[in-house]
Amino acid sequence: MSVELNEIEEAEVELEEWLIEQAENGVPEIVLIGLLRDYADDIEHLGYVPRMWGETER
């Protein structure tokens, strides 16, 4: 599976924009950090990004 640098950069920018929007809307940074860590742990445990998060063992 090959991912082009452009795709990585685009995903990074979109994630950054989403995080900024959430913070500007009042979501505490500690909540955002916790969410990112939880999702990263799930992805690391599963070895892939589930297409339906409700289907994972959370």
N, CA, C and O of each residue as an XYZ file, in Angstrom:
232
protein
N       0.857     -1.181      0.000
C       0.000      0.000      0.000
C       0.896      1.234      0.000
O       1.616      1.482      0.967
N       0.852      1.986     -1.053
C       1.688      3.171     -1.192
C       0.846      4.424     -1.018
O      -0.199      4.588     -1.648
N       1.322      5.295     -0.157
C       0.630      6.564      0.081
C       1.563      7.677     -0.362
O       2.703      7.769      0.094
N       1.072      8.507     -1.244
C       1.886      9.613     -1.736
C       2.035     10.682     -0.663
O       1.153     10.868      0.175
N       3.166     11.380     -0.702
C       3.435     12.452      0.242
C       2.321     13.483      0.229
O       1.951     14.005      1.281
N       1.782     13.785     -0.941
C       0.702     14.748     -1.062
C      -0.532     14.316     -0.263
O      -1.195     15.145      0.360
N      -0.836     13.007     -0.286
C      -1.991     12.498      0.464
C      -1.765     12.637      1.966
O      -2.684     12.971      2.714
N      -0.545     12.382      2.395
C      -0.211     12.506      3.815
C      -0.331     13.958      4.252
O      -0.920     14.251      5.292
N       0.223     14.861      3.464
C       0.158     16.285      3.786
C      -1.279     16.773      3.817
O      -1.653     17.548      4.697
N      -2.089     16.326      2.862
C      -3.500     16.735      2.817
C      -4.246     16.234      4.047
O      -5.030     16.974      4.640
N      -4.010     14.990      4.432
C      -4.665     14.443      5.623
C      -4.216     15.198      6.869
O      -5.025     15.468      7.757
N      -2.935     15.537      6.937
C      -2.412     16.276      8.081
C      -3.060     17.649      8.197
O      -3.443     18.067      9.289
N      -3.185     18.349      7.076
C      -3.802     19.678      7.072
C      -5.266     19.578      7.495
O      -5.739     20.390      8.291
N      -5.981     18.592      6.971
C      -7.390     18.431      7.329
C      -7.557     18.119      8.812
O      -8.472     18.637      9.452
N      -6.683     17.278      9.365
C      -6.747     16.969     10.791
C      -6.447     18.205     11.625
O      -7.130     18.475     12.613
N      -5.425     18.955     11.227
C      -5.087     20.189     11.940
C      -6.253     21.170     11.922
O      -6.567     21.782     12.943
N      -6.896     21.323     10.765
C      -8.036     22.240     10.659
C      -9.176     21.785     11.553
O      -9.822     22.610     12.199
N      -9.433     20.476     11.600
C     -10.498     19.951     12.440
C     -10.185     20.200     13.910
O     -11.058     20.620     14.670
N      -8.939     19.944     14.316
C      -8.548     20.164     15.706
C      -8.683     21.637     16.093
O      -9.177     21.954     17.175
N      -8.247     22.527     15.218
C      -8.370     23.963     15.484
C      -9.837     24.357     15.621
O     -10.204     25.103     16.530
N     -10.671     23.854     14.717
C     -12.101     24.167     14.765
C     -12.714     23.700     16.082
O     -13.501     24.422     16.695
N     -12.354     22.487     16.520
C     -12.891     21.970     17.777
C     -12.451     22.835     18.946
O     -13.260     23.170     19.812
N     -11.172     23.199     18.976
C     -10.650     24.042     20.061
C     -11.323     25.409     20.058
O     -11.674     25.934     21.114
N     -11.502     25.985     18.868
C     -12.164     27.291     18.774
C     -13.624     27.214     19.196
O     -14.186     28.213     19.646
N     -14.246     26.050     19.060
C     -15.639     25.857     19.465
C     -15.764     25.495     20.938
O     -16.857     25.194     21.419
N     -14.642     25.526     21.654
C     -14.693     25.346     23.094
C     -14.363     23.963     23.617
O     -14.422     23.735     24.826
N     -14.020     23.040     22.743
C     -13.628     21.710     23.217
C     -12.251     21.845     23.862
O     -11.304     22.289     23.212
N     -12.132     21.469     25.126
C     -10.838     21.611     25.813
C      -9.753     20.769     25.138
O     -10.004     19.658     24.670
N      -8.547     21.326     25.100
C      -7.430     20.625     24.482
C      -7.200     19.263     25.119
O      -6.845     18.312     24.424
N      -7.396     19.153     26.423
C      -7.184     17.870     27.108
C      -8.150     16.810     26.587
O      -7.802     15.630     26.529
N      -9.354     17.219     26.210
C     -10.326     16.288     25.632
C      -9.854     15.836     24.259
O      -9.917     14.649     23.942
N      -9.383     16.771     23.444
C      -8.883     16.431     22.122
C      -7.677     15.491     22.216
O      -7.563     14.539     21.444
N      -6.790     15.764     23.158
C      -5.622     14.898     23.354
C      -6.071     13.489     23.735
O      -5.556     12.505     23.204
N      -7.016     13.398     24.641
C      -7.531     12.095     25.057
C      -8.157     11.331     23.910
O      -7.937     10.128     23.765
N      -8.941     12.028     23.089
C      -9.555     11.373     21.933
C      -8.505     10.851     20.964
O      -8.590      9.714     20.500
N      -7.512     11.688     20.660
C      -6.460     11.274     19.744
C      -5.697     10.066     20.280
O      -5.391      9.139     19.530
N      -5.394     10.077     21.565
C      -4.676      8.936     22.167
C      -5.518      7.669     22.121
O      -5.013      6.598     21.782
N      -6.811      7.784     22.461
C      -7.690      6.613     22.438
C      -7.788      6.018     21.037
O      -7.682      4.804     20.861
N      -7.992      6.885     20.036
C      -8.089      6.391     18.669
C      -6.762      5.803     18.197
O      -6.743      4.781     17.510
N      -5.656      6.447     18.564
C      -4.343      5.913     18.188
C      -4.130      4.539     18.821
O      -3.616      3.632     18.167
N      -4.518      4.377     20.082
C      -4.393      3.080     20.745
C      -5.239      2.021     20.047
O      -4.781      0.900     19.825
N      -6.476      2.381     19.700
C      -7.354      1.435     18.992
C      -6.750      1.016     17.664
O      -6.733     -0.168     17.327
N      -6.255      1.983     16.913
C      -5.682      1.696     15.604
C      -4.439      0.819     15.747
O      -4.243     -0.126     14.982
N      -3.601      1.144     16.735
C      -2.398      0.339     16.956
C      -2.770     -1.091     17.339
O      -2.161     -2.045     16.856
N      -3.771     -1.237     18.206
C      -4.202     -2.565     18.651
C      -4.782     -3.375     17.486
O      -4.461     -4.552     17.325
N      -5.630     -2.745     16.684
C      -6.291     -3.433     15.579
C      -5.371     -3.639     14.377
O      -5.495     -4.622     13.648
N      -4.455     -2.706     14.184
C      -3.565     -2.776     13.029
C      -4.146     -2.141     11.780
O      -3.563     -2.249     10.701
N      -5.284     -1.482     11.912
C      -5.917     -0.796     10.781
C      -6.919      0.217     11.324
O      -7.240      0.222     12.512
N      -7.401      1.069     10.433
C      -8.425      2.043     10.806
C      -9.783      1.453     10.444
O     -10.075      1.253      9.265
N     -10.613      1.173     11.440
C     -11.932      0.627     11.147
C     -12.763      1.618     10.335
O     -12.704      2.826     10.566
N     -13.514      1.110      9.411
C     -14.371      1.977      8.599
C     -15.670      2.293      9.325
O     -16.385      3.223      8.950
N     -15.973      1.526     10.356
C     -17.144      1.755     11.199
C     -16.666      1.625     12.640
O     -16.463      0.511     13.123
N     -16.482      2.749     13.336
C     -15.934      2.702     14.690
C     -16.836      1.962     15.652
O     -16.341      1.355     16.602
N     -18.118      1.989     15.446
C     -19.034      1.278     16.332
C     -18.828     -0.228     16.312
O     -19.269     -0.923     17.226
N     -18.169     -0.737     15.289
C     -17.937     -2.163     15.138
C     -16.715     -2.649     15.911
O     -16.502     -3.855     16.032
N     -15.902     -1.714     16.440
C     -14.684     -2.100     17.142
C     -14.989     -2.405     18.599
O     -16.039     -2.031     19.122
N     -14.066     -3.082     19.236
C     -14.200     -3.384     20.659
C     -13.635     -2.226     21.448
O     -12.449     -2.221     21.776
N     -14.456     -1.252     21.754
C     -13.976     -0.059     22.463
C     -14.333     -0.115     23.901
O     -14.011      0.804     24.654
